[in-house]
């Protein structure tokens, strides 16, 4: 069971690298995430409005805590160009104690 300090990894697809950089910068600046990694050249195949779509996207991988997730969703929706952006969180089941302490410290501001 996750508690407020439980570390999470959040996946956010973005339309392009600039959008991912902007979202990541705002989330870090607001102490909502400790770190964001941006992976380019992601191909996403999905159904949208009854059509199969095949789009090139960018994946933002953000590290944070469960306590910050609702605020992250709200901020991403404010900044994102998509009507329904992907914002999903996965629990971190183990990690370096030093890294996880840093993550909590960076997202406690």
N, CA, C and O of each residue as an XYZ file, in Angstrom:
436
protein
N       0.838     -1.189      0.000
C       0.000      0.000      0.000
C       0.879      1.249      0.000
O       1.831      1.345      0.774
N       0.560      2.189     -0.860
C       1.331      3.421     -0.946
C       0.941      4.384      0.167
O      -0.229      4.493      0.534
N       1.944      5.082      0.697
C       1.665      6.175      1.615
C       2.148      7.465      0.963
O       2.654      7.436     -0.159
N       1.998      8.593      1.649
C       2.336      9.893      1.050
C       3.784      9.996      0.605
O       4.074     10.660     -0.391
N       4.706      9.348      1.325
C       6.119      9.423      0.969
C       6.552      8.338     -0.010
O       7.721      8.286     -0.392
N       5.627      7.469     -0.423
C       5.981      6.417     -1.374
C       6.437      7.024     -2.692
O       5.773      7.895     -3.253
N       7.581      6.550     -3.177
C       8.114      7.029     -4.450
C       7.276      6.466     -5.594
O       6.840      5.315     -5.558
N       7.061      7.303     -6.609
C       6.350      6.887     -7.817
C       7.116      7.357     -9.043
O       7.855      8.340     -8.999
N       6.922      6.636    -10.131
C       7.432      7.020    -11.441
C       6.202      7.346    -12.286
O       5.261      6.556    -12.350
N       6.213      8.501    -12.927
C       5.059      8.965    -13.684
C       5.428      9.028    -15.163
O       6.460      9.590    -15.530
N       4.585      8.453    -16.000
C       4.769      8.471    -17.442
C       3.816      9.498    -18.036
O       2.608      9.458    -17.800
N       4.387     10.424    -18.819
C       3.605     11.477    -19.457
C       4.046     11.566    -20.917
O       5.194     11.914    -21.194
N       3.156     11.258    -21.846
C       3.513     11.430    -23.253
C       3.232     12.873    -23.656
O       2.264     13.487    -23.206
N       4.106     13.400    -24.517
C       4.012     14.786    -24.972
C       4.123     14.827    -26.494
O       4.647     13.907    -27.123
N       3.621     15.906    -27.063
C       3.632     16.053    -28.515
C       5.014     16.273    -29.096
O       5.291     15.859    -30.222
N       5.891     16.929    -28.329
C       7.247     17.168    -28.818
C       8.184     17.434    -27.643
O       7.748     17.555    -26.499
N       9.466     17.522    -27.945
C      10.490     17.680    -26.908
C      10.323     18.989    -26.148
O      10.515     19.024    -24.933
N       9.969     20.063    -26.843
C       9.803     21.356    -26.187
C       8.689     21.305    -25.134
O       8.834     21.851    -24.040
N       7.591     20.650    -25.474
C       6.496     20.522    -24.513
C       6.944     19.713    -23.297
O       6.648     20.089    -22.163
N       7.649     18.618    -23.521
C       8.144     17.790    -22.422
C       9.121     18.571    -21.543
O       9.075     18.461    -20.318
N      10.001     19.356    -22.159
C      10.953     20.160    -21.390
C      10.231     21.209    -20.560
O      10.581     21.433    -19.401
N       9.228     21.852    -21.142
C       8.471     22.873    -20.428
C       7.743     22.265    -19.228
O       7.823     22.792    -18.119
N       7.040     21.169    -19.450
C       6.310     20.522    -18.365
C       7.276     20.078    -17.270
O       7.025     20.325    -16.090
N       8.368     19.431    -17.641
C       9.340     18.965    -16.662
C       9.920     20.122    -15.861
O      10.035     20.034    -14.639
N      10.284     21.197    -16.533
C      10.858     22.364    -15.844
C       9.893     22.962    -14.833
O      10.287     23.302    -13.718
N       8.629     23.090    -15.221
C       7.633     23.644    -14.300
C       7.420     22.715    -13.113
O       7.325     23.176    -11.975
N       7.344     21.421    -13.363
C       7.132     20.474    -12.267
C       8.308     20.461    -11.297
O       8.103     20.399    -10.085
N       9.542     20.518    -11.812
C      10.727     20.573    -10.936
C      10.742     21.895    -10.169
O      11.000     21.908     -8.966
N      10.469     22.995    -10.849
C      10.485     24.320    -10.210
C       9.483     24.431     -9.071
O       9.706     25.153     -8.100
N       8.380     23.707     -9.202
C       7.331     23.743     -8.181
C       7.450     22.601     -7.162
O       6.516     22.345     -6.403
N       8.590     21.927     -7.150
C       8.857     20.823     -6.219
C       7.817     19.703     -6.316
O       7.561     18.995     -5.342
N       7.227     19.553     -7.494
C       6.262     18.481     -7.693
C       6.946     17.184     -8.100
O       6.482     16.095     -7.761
N       8.055     17.306     -8.832
C       8.866     16.141     -9.171
C      10.322     16.448     -8.818
O      10.735     17.607     -8.778
N      11.081     15.394     -8.565
C      12.502     15.565     -8.276
C      13.313     15.591     -9.561
O      14.362     16.232     -9.627
N      12.825     14.889    -10.587
C      13.596     14.731    -11.814
C      12.663     14.332    -12.950
O      11.664     13.642    -12.742
N      13.005     14.775    -14.141
C      12.287     14.334    -15.327
C      13.276     13.902    -16.396
O      14.248     14.608    -16.666
N      13.039     12.760    -16.999
C      13.846     12.274    -18.122
C      12.990     12.319    -19.374
O      11.815     11.952    -19.341
N      13.571     12.768    -20.474
C      12.832     12.916    -21.723
C      13.398     11.959    -22.756
O      14.582     12.010    -23.086
N      12.541     11.091    -23.258
C      12.915     10.119    -24.282
C      12.221     10.493    -25.584
O      10.994     10.569    -25.640
N      13.002     10.723    -26.624
C      12.455     11.081    -27.928
C      12.169      9.832    -28.748
O      12.523      8.717    -28.365
N      11.519     10.049    -29.885
C      11.265      8.984    -30.861
C      10.444      7.840    -30.292
O      10.789      6.672    -30.468
N       9.365      8.173    -29.615
C       8.429      7.182    -29.115
C       7.276      7.105    -30.102
O       6.672      8.125    -30.434
N       6.970      5.910    -30.568
C       5.827      5.720    -31.449
C       4.671      5.197    -30.621
O       4.793      4.169    -29.955
N       3.549      5.902    -30.659
C       2.370      5.498    -29.906
C       1.261      5.117    -30.879
O       0.945      5.867    -31.802
N       0.685      3.960    -30.663
C      -0.436      3.486    -31.463
C      -1.617      3.346    -30.512
O      -1.543      2.617    -29.523
N      -2.702      4.045    -30.812
C      -3.831      4.087    -29.888
C      -5.114      4.407    -30.647
O      -5.086      4.862    -31.790
N      -6.230      4.158    -29.986
C      -7.530      4.506    -30.561
C      -7.954      5.853    -29.985
O      -7.923      6.056    -28.771
N      -8.350      6.768    -30.862
C      -8.838      8.078    -30.435
C      -9.987      8.470    -31.351
O      -9.837      8.516    -32.572
N     -11.133      8.753    -30.747
C     -12.324      9.140    -31.492
C     -12.626      8.153    -32.623
O     -12.860      8.537    -33.769
N     -12.613      6.873    -32.259
C     -12.959      5.763    -33.166
C     -12.008      5.568    -34.335
O     -12.369      4.931    -35.325
N     -10.794      6.109    -34.236
C      -9.783      5.890    -35.274
C      -8.522      5.353    -34.620
O      -8.189      5.716    -33.491
N      -7.826      4.489    -35.337
C      -6.526      4.029    -34.869
C      -5.495      5.076    -35.287
O      -5.369      5.404    -36.466
N      -4.770      5.588    -34.311
C      -3.761      6.622    -34.546
C      -2.373      6.007    -34.410
O      -2.175      5.062    -33.647
N      -1.432      6.543    -35.144
C      -0.027      6.141    -35.089
C       0.759      7.446    -35.061
O       0.927      8.092    -36.095
N       1.239      7.835    -33.888
C       1.859      9.150    -33.697
C       3.266      9.040    -33.129
O       3.563      8.155    -32.326
N       4.116      9.949    -33.558
C       5.440     10.108    -32.947
C       5.280     11.056    -31.764
O       4.754     12.160    -31.908
N       5.732     10.622    -30.610
C       5.613     11.411    -29.393
C       6.943     11.418    -28.646
O       7.933     10.833    -29.085
N       6.932     12.091    -27.520
C       8.066     12.142    -26.604
C       7.548     11.662    -25.259
O       6.431     11.997    -24.865
N       8.353     10.881    -24.554
C       7.941     10.363    -23.249
C       8.707     11.077    -22.146
O       9.937     11.074    -22.126
N       7.972     11.682    -21.236
C       8.547     12.289    -20.037
C       8.367     11.295    -18.899
O       7.248     10.899    -18.574
N       9.484     10.898    -18.299
C       9.463     10.008    -17.138
C       9.825     10.867    -15.930
O      10.936     11.388    -15.837
N       8.878     11.007    -15.009
C       9.071     11.877    -13.850
C       9.102     11.058    -12.575
O       8.383     10.067    -12.441
N       9.941     11.479    -11.640
C      10.042     10.803    -10.350
C       9.534     11.727     -9.254
O       9.929     12.890     -9.168
N       8.644     11.186     -8.411
C       8.038     12.001     -7.365
C       7.565     11.115     -6.220
O       8.040      9.995     -6.034
N       6.606     11.656     -5.454
C       5.996     10.937     -4.337
C       4.489     10.900     -4.534
O       3.919     11.766     -5.198
N       3.857      9.907     -3.961
C       2.404      9.756     -4.057
C       1.678     11.018     -3.603
O       0.664     11.393     -4.192
N       2.183     11.670     -2.570
C       1.538     12.864     -2.019
C       1.426     13.997     -3.037
O       0.561     14.862     -2.896
N       2.274     14.010     -4.048
C       2.306     15.097     -5.030
C       1.516     14.777     -6.306
O       1.386     15.634     -7.180
N       0.991     13.556     -6.420
C       0.418     13.107     -7.686
C      -0.793     13.929     -8.129
O      -0.884     14.281     -9.306
N      -1.716     14.244     -7.237
C      -2.891     15.034     -7.637
C      -2.476     16.410     -8.158
O      -3.026     16.887     -9.151
N      -1.513     17.048     -7.498
C      -1.033     18.356     -7.949
C      -0.312     18.244     -9.292
O      -0.396     19.150    -10.121
N       0.396     17.135     -9.505
C       1.077     16.903    -10.785
C       0.042     16.785    -11.898
O       0.197     17.397    -12.954
N      -1.001     16.013    -11.675
C      -2.062     15.878    -12.682
C      -2.630     17.244    -13.037
O      -2.763     17.573    -14.216
N      -2.960     18.028    -12.044
C      -3.544     19.354    -12.276
C      -2.597     20.242    -13.095
O      -3.024     20.889    -14.051
N      -1.319     20.271    -12.721
C      -0.358     21.141    -13.409
C      -0.112     20.670    -14.840
O      -0.036     21.490    -15.754
N       0.012     19.361    -15.043
C       0.226     18.841    -16.399
C      -0.965     19.193    -17.279
O      -0.778     19.607    -18.423
N      -2.176     19.038    -16.775
C      -3.363     19.371    -17.572
C      -3.391     20.856    -17.948
O      -3.858     21.212    -19.030
N      -2.894     21.719    -17.064
C      -2.821     23.157    -17.355
C      -1.843     23.453    -18.490
O      -2.080     24.346    -19.304
N      -0.741     22.698    -18.540
C       0.362     22.991    -19.461
C       0.311     22.204    -20.764
O       0.906     22.625    -21.756
N      -0.380     21.083    -20.785
C      -0.307     20.121    -21.888
C      -1.181     20.534    -23.067
O      -2.241     21.136    -22.890
N      -0.726     20.206    -24.259
C      -1.492     20.521    -25.476
C      -2.580     19.497    -25.774
O      -3.488     19.779    -26.554
N      -2.508     18.318    -25.171
C      -3.489     17.264    -25.440
C      -4.761     17.480    -24.628
O      -4.721     17.993    -23.510
N      -5.876     17.085    -25.202
C      -7.153     17.120    -24.501
C      -7.149     16.140    -23.324
O      -7.654     16.449    -22.245
N      -6.574     14.959    -23.547
C      -6.518     13.913    -22.524
C      -5.092     13.359    -22.459
O      -4.811     12.301    -23.022
N      -4.194     14.071    -21.774
C      -2.802     13.582    -21.723
C      -2.664     12.314    -20.890
O      -3.388     12.105    -19.916
N      -1.724     11.483    -21.293
C      -1.372     10.310    -20.489
C      -0.606     10.788    -19.266
O       0.438     11.428    -19.385
N      -1.130     10.475    -18.100
C      -0.456     10.775    -16.832
C      -0.730      9.569    -15.945
O      -1.782      9.486    -15.311
N       0.218      8.630    -15.901
C       0.008      7.440    -15.081
C       1.200      7.258    -14.142
O       2.341      7.564    -14.488
N       0.903      6.758    -12.961
C       1.945      6.566    -11.952
C       2.141      5.088    -11.663
O       1.189      4.311    -11.590
N       3.395      4.730    -11.502
C       3.776      3.370    -11.138
C       4.519      3.425     -9.805
O       5.336      4.323     -9.601
N       4.258      2.496     -8.902
C       4.966      2.522     -7.618
C       6.420      2.087     -7.787
O       6.734      1.238     -8.620
N       7.287      2.674     -6.996
C       8.678      2.237     -6.916
C       8.722      1.216     -5.785
O       8.437      1.546     -4.634
N       9.076     -0.010     -6.108
C       9.073     -1.067     -5.088
C      10.394     -1.166     -4.342
O      10.445     -1.722     -3.244
N      11.466     -0.634     -4.923
C      12.770     -0.621     -4.261
C      13.642      0.407     -4.946
O      13.413      0.756     -6.104
N      14.637      0.890     -4.233
C      15.564      1.860     -4.807
C      16.675      2.174     -3.828
O      16.620      1.803     -2.655
N      17.678      2.862     -4.329
C      18.790      3.296     -3.492
C      18.260      4.201     -2.381
O      17.529      5.155     -2.649
N      18.621      3.907     -1.158
C      18.170      4.704     -0.018
C      18.545      6.179     -0.182
O      17.738      7.063      0.107
N      19.771      6.443     -0.646
C      20.213      7.828     -0.842
C      19.373      8.529     -1.899
O      18.979      9.680     -1.712
N      19.091      7.847     -3.010
C      18.290      8.446     -4.080
C      16.867      8.719     -3.591
O      16.323      9.795     -3.837
N      16.274      7.761     -2.910
C      14.901      7.942     -2.443
C      14.805      9.062     -1.406
O      13.806      9.780     -1.369
N      15.824      9.220     -0.569
C      15.842     10.345      0.372
C      15.913     11.665     -0.386
O      15.204     12.614     -0.052
N      16.770     11.727     -1.409
C      16.871     12.937     -2.237
C      15.527     13.234     -2.889
O      15.102     14.388     -2.915
N      14.855     12.223     -3.412
C      13.561     12.397     -4.061
C      12.560     13.012     -3.081
O      11.857     13.959     -3.431
N      12.493     12.486     -1.875
C      11.569     13.025     -0.875
C      11.942     14.456     -0.536
O      11.066     15.317     -0.462
N      13.222     14.728     -0.329
C      13.673     16.088     -0.012
C      13.298     17.075     -1.110
O      12.836     18.178     -0.820
N      13.493     16.688     -2.363
C      13.233     17.596     -3.493
C      11.756     17.846     -3.741
O      11.394     18.853     -4.350
N      10.901     16.949     -3.279
C       9.472     17.117     -3.515
C       8.719     17.499     -2.236
O       7.498     17.369     -2.156
N       9.459     17.965     -1.258
C       8.830     18.369      0.006
C       8.710     19.885      0.132
O       8.145     20.377      1.109
N       9.226     20.623     -0.829
C       9.230     22.086     -0.747
C       7.891     22.721     -0.976
O       7.772     23.946     -0.931
